[in-house]
Amino acid sequence: MAENEENPGSSIDNIPYEILNQIISLIPLKEATRTIILSSSWKHLWTPLQVFLNINSDQTTSQQSGQQMNHFISSFLNTYQNSYQILNLSLIKPKGHVVGDQETLFLKAIKGVNKELYITFHGEIENPKVFGLSIELSLCENDHFCSLKTLHLRSITSRAGSFLPALFSSCRNLETLSLEKCSGLQYIDLKAHDSLLKKFVVLDCEKMASVTISSAPKLKCFLYRGTLVKIVFKDVPNLCDVTLNLKGTFEVAGDHGDFDSCEDDLVPLLASLKDIEVLTLSGWLLEWLCTRETTFDDVDFKFDKLKDLSWIDGCMNEQKRDSLACFLSLTPSLENLFIKIDEKWSPLQSPHFHRSWPQIRTAKSQKDSHLEHLKMVKFFGFKIEEENQNLIWLMDFLLKKAITIKKMSVTTPENKVSWWVSKVPQSHLKKMASTTSSCNSSKSPLILSLNHKCCFQLTAVNDNDKFML
């Protein structure tokens, strides 16, 4: 401290801005934004560029105003290409021409160094207008938008629809597109054509009713989180990784939705995903489909190329367990299975589900099917003492079906303890007890009894082996 007082030049505040910009450009955007708390010098790097457009808010939907806003964003992308920048674009009333109480923040944009752009729209917080969004990534050339690789749009409003089509049409090299928390957005129609779009993400759009993706030959990954809606894929030949996180939704999207018709949309959706290799889905989705008195024997397709399956839900019960077992009859090539309990994926109750669950019918094919290629099974978030019956049933079921399995592990909530799983005869328990009697109790194996002949031994994973999990 004394040395710093004698030599003020050693203070972090005295680092030249050129060097600070160079340092921050090497850090991913999410981590880079945290540097604002380091000192006034770092905070100065995040001072936004303020732009005020003399446009009446009622005229933001006009084509001319849309072109004007696109011009400013395009110019913003072309400034300081190797550093992070923030843009605040506000609207002011034409008559006033004065910046002050008459200004209204329209959007805030953050430009990253890796050809990325994040835009958050403002306005229409209460009672947002319902609107749809047609996204067409055409082959239009634009010196600035053409270089964009990642575009993340948050809280899109109906007013923002004026310039978004022009923005999209100039993003031919866009690889990742994300839409998040667009409360008034009701439908999406995406046409990627020959663009480079590889990943499309839709998160928490509460009024969403349908998502249609057509003509997206290079799209590989789709992630959806929100209400159960109609999702349609057309001409998406390279799609291989899909996440359907139907979080917080036992309820069909929209007040006008027909709950019973969702089954008609859900089975075609699964059929359209039959050639994917990685699938992550909510456990209640399979549970609900099975309890609609539909078994997976009724479908005429299988996930022949599926290698990795992640099943995630807020809890595990008999219905969820059985529906997962039924679904596995459709995954003959499965290699890795991840079963995770996560309270964040717990769906909310709705009036549609204020009734008892019918018994899930076991698929006939489940009795004869085998998971010949399954090599690894991982259980996450299981409270072993409380959920051991369902855990034991699943471990036994999978060990019987997976004749070549190499690894099975269980990890407790918050990744506190991990265990390797092995199936042993009850007659070996005494020998095991004498072998482990001198061991630390916290590292001693856990025993879960299956029947009078067999049990499961859970051996704590050593720190040196955790990289194998």
N, C-alpha and C positions, 0 to 999 in steps of 0.2 A: 504493500500500500504506500509506504514511504517512497519507494522507488518511483511509483507512478506519479506522486506529487512533485518529485524533483524533475521528472521527465514527462511533461504533459503529452509529448508526441507519442507515447506508448499507449494512450487511451484509445479504446475502440471507436470513440467518437471522431478520432482524427484520421481514420482510414479513408483514403480518397474514394469518392463515389464510383470512379471507374473500376476500382478493385472490388468494392462491395457488389457492384452489378455483376462482375465476373464471377464472384463467389456464389451469389444467389442463383445465377443462371445454371449452376451445376446441381441444384437441389430440386427435387420434384415439387410441384406447385403446392401440394397440401402441406408439406413440411416447410416450404419457403415462406408461406404466409405467417408462420409462427415467429419469424425473425423480427416482426414488428415490435415485439416487446423487449428486444435486446437493448436498444438505445435510440436516441432521437435520430441518429444518422440512419439506422436501419428503417426506422419509421418513415423517414423522408422518402425512402425508395418506393413506398406504397402510396404516396400522395397521388390521388386520382386526377386524371385530366378531366376538366369540366367543360362540357359542351352544352349550349343552350340553343334549342331550335325554336324559331318563331312560328310555331304551328299550333293552331287551336286543337285541343284534345278531341274535338268532334270531327276533325279532318284527318286524323291519323290513319284512317282506313283508305284514304285516297291513294291512287297509284303514284302520284307525284311525291307525296310526303314519304311514301315507302321507299322510293328511289333516293330521296334525300337522306334518309336515315341509313340506307345501305351504303351510300357514298361515305358518310362519316365513319361507319364501322370498317369499311374497306381501307380507308386512310389510316385508321387506328391500327389495323393489322400490319401496316407497312412501316410503322414508326418503331424505332428501337427494337429491331428484329431479334436481338440476342439478349433481351431482358424482359422481365415481367412488367406489365403495365395494367393500370386500372382506368377504365373510362366510365364517367357518370354522364349519361345523356338525359337532359331534362327538357321539358316542353314549357314554353311561356306563352301567355296570351298575346295575340298579334297587336292589340291596341296599346298595351302597356309598354312593350319593348323595354321593360325594366326587370332586372333580376331581383327577386325578393319573394314576397309572399305569393306572387302570381306564378312562380315556377313550380313544376310538378316533375318529380323524378320518374322517368319512363323506364330506363333500364340501367343496369350496372354490368359492365363487361370486364373480364380479366383475361388478358392475353398471356399465354405461357410461351416458354422458349422452345417447346417441342411441337410447334405448329398446332397449338391447341387454343380453343376459345371457349370461355364459360360466360354465359349471359343469364342474368336474373332479371325478370321483368317485374315492374311495380305497378300497383293500381288494381282495382277490382278485387279487393280483399274480401269484402262482404258481398254476398249475392252475385257471384261472378256470372257473366253471360255464358250460356252453353254454346259451344262452337265445335267445328270439325277441322281437321288439319290434313291437307293433301300434300304429301312430300314427294317431289319428283327430282331425283338427282340426275339431271341431264348432262349433256356433253358440252354445255356452254363454257367458253373460256373466260376467265377473269384473273388478272395478274395477281390479285391478293387472295381471294377466296379459293382459287385453284390450288394453292399450296396448303390449305387447311387439312389437317389429319384427324383432329378430334374436335367435336362440337357438342357442348353440353348446354341444354336449354332448360331453365327452371322457371316455374310459375308463369308459363305463357298465358297471356290474356287474349281475349277476342280482338282487342285493338292491335295486338302485335301481328295479326295475320296479314297486314298490308305489305310488309316487306319480307316476311319469311319465305314466300315462294321464290322471290328473286335471290334470296340468300341461298336457299337449297339448290336452285338451278345452277349455281356457280360452283358448287362443291363437288366437282367430279372426282377428286382425289380423296374425298373424305373416307376414313376407315372406321371411325367410331362415332355414332350418333346416340345421344342420351336425352330423354325427356323426363323431367321429374317434377312432381307436385304441381301439375297443371290442373287446377281444381275445376275449371269449366270445360276442359277438353273431353269430348264425348266419343269421337271416333278418329282413327288414324288410318290413312290409306297411303302406304309407302310403295313407291316404284323406284328401285335403284338402277335399273337398266344396266348399262355397262360400266357403272362407276365402281370404285374400289371398296365400297362399303362392306366391312367384314363383321361388324358388331353393332347390334341395335338394342337399346335398353329403354324400357318404359317403367317408371317407378311412381307409385302412389298418386295416380290420377283418379280421384275418387268418383268422378262421374263417368268414367270410361265405360262404353258399351260394346265397342268392337275394335279390333286391330286386324287390318288386312295388309299382308306383305306379299307383293307380286313382282315378278320380274326382278329378282335380286340374285343373279347367278354367282356372285362372289361372297354372299353373306354366309358366315360360318357360325356365328354365335348370336343367340337371342335370349334376353333376360327380361322377364315380366314379373312385377310385384304389384299386387292390387286385387281388385274384386274379380270374381269369376266372370269372364266376358267371352264373347265369341272371338276366337283367334283363328285366322285363316292364312294358310301358306299356299302360294301358287308360284310355280316355277322358281323354287329355291333349292336347286339341286345339290349345293355344297353345305347345306346346314348340317352341323354335326354336334353342336353343344347348345342345349336348351335348359333354362331354369324357369320353372313355373312356381313362384313363391306367392301362393294365394293367401297372403298373410292377413289376419284379421277379418276374414270374409267367409262366413257361412251364408252370406246374403248375396243374391244376384245383383249385379250392377244396375243401378237406376231403380226408381220407384215403380217403373212400368214393366220391369222385367218379369218374364214368365219362368218361374223356378223349375217347373217340370220340363220345360223345353231345353234346359241346359244339357241334359243327357244326350239329346240329339246333336248338340254341338260338340260335346266333349269327346265322344267316341271317334268322330271324324278327325278331331284335332290330334288325338293319339295316333290314329292311323297315318296322318300326314307326317308324323315324327318317327315312323318305323325304321328309317335308315340312319338315324343319328347315332353317335358314338358315346356321347356324355349327356346324362339326364339328371337334373335335380328337381325334385317336386315335393309338394306338401303332402304329408301322409293322409290328411283328411280327404284329399281329392280321390284317392283310391278307395278309402273307406266309404265315401258318399256314393261312388259309382257302384260298389259292390252292394250296398244296402238299397240300391234302386232295383234290386232283384235281377241284376245283370252279372253273370259270371264271365270270366275271361275266356271260357269255352265258347261264348257267343260271338267273339270277334274273329274275323278272318285274316288276321295279320299277326306277326310277331316282330319283336325288336331284334332282328337277326344280327345287326351290327353293333348293338349296344355293348360297350366295354365297361363303362363306369356308371354306376347308379348311386345317387345320394337321396336317401329318404329322410326328410326332416319334419318334425312336428313338435308341438309343445308338450306332449306326453305320450306314453305308450300304454295302450289298453288292449283288450282281447280283440276288439273289432279292427283296430289299426294293425295289429299283429297279423291277423288272418288275412286282411286285404293285401298286405305286403306279400305274404306267402303266395297268395293267388296270382298276384301280378308277376312274381318271379317265374311263373310258368311260361311267360312270354319272352323271357330273356335268355335264350339258350347259349349265347356267346359271352355272357357276363364274366368279367375278370375281377373287378373290384366293386365291393359293396360297402357303402358308408351309411350307417343308421345313427341318426343324431337327434337327441332331445334338446330342444332350444325353446325356451319360453317366449322368445321374440316371435316365433312362428305360430303361436297359439291363436286360433281363429276366435272371433267374437261370436257370441250366441245371437241368433235372430229369431223372429217369430216362426220362420219356416221350419226351424228345428226343435220346436217345443212339442216333440213327440218322441216315443220310444224308438230305438233303433231296431230294425228287423234283423233276424239272424242272417249272417253272411253265409251264402252257399259256397261250399268248397268246390273249386273247379276240378272236374274229372281229370284233366291233364296234369293237375298238381300232384296227383298220386304217382304218376308214372314218369314225370319229368325229372331231369337231373341237370345240375349246374356243372357240367363237365369241365368248364374252363375257369371256374371261380377259384382264384388263388388267394385272395385277401378279403377279410371282413373286419371292419372297425366299428365298434360301438362307442358313441360319444355322449356324454351328459347323463349317463345312467346312474341313479342312486342305487347302488347294488343292494343295500339292505331293504329298500322299499319296493323296488321293481324287479326283484330277482325271479319271480315266477315267469313273467313275460320274457325276461332276458334268458332264462334257462330254456324256455320253449324254443326261442329263436336260435340259440346256439346249437341245440340238439337238432332242430330241423335243418339248419344250414350244413352241419357236419355230415348229416345223412345224405343230403342232396349234392354237396360239393365233395366229390371223391378225391380231388387233387388239391384241396386247400392247403396252403402253406403257412398262413399267418391269420390268427384271430386275436384281437385285442379289445379291451374295454377301458375307456377313459372316463373318470368321474367328472361331475360338473366343474367348470372353471379350470379343467386340465390339471387338477391337483394331484391325482394319482392315476397311473396307467398300469394295466395288468395284461400279461399274456395268458391265453386260455388254452387249456388242454383237457381232454376227456380221459378219465382214469377209472378203473374198477374200484368199487367200494372196498374190496379186500386189500387194496394197497394203502388205505388211509393210515393204518397203524404204523406201517413202515415209513410213510411220509412224515407222520407226526414225530417219530423218534429222530428222523434226519434233521428236521427243522426246529427241534426243541431248543437248541442253543442259539437260534437266530433272533435277531431283534424282532419284537412283536409287530412293529409297523411294517416290516419287510416280510413277515411270514405269509405263506400262501393262504388265500381264502378258499374255502370249500363250499360249493353250492351243490346240494344233493339233487340228483335227477330222479332216481328210483332206488330200489334196494340193491341194484347191481352196479350202477354207475354214478359218478359225480363229476363235477367240473372243478378243476384246480386253477385258481387265478394267482399267477406269480407276478409279483411287482417287477416292473421294468426297471433295469438299472439305468443310471444316468448315461452310461456309455452306449446304451442301446436305444435311447430315445430318438435318435436320428432315423431309426428304422421304422418308427411309427408313421 
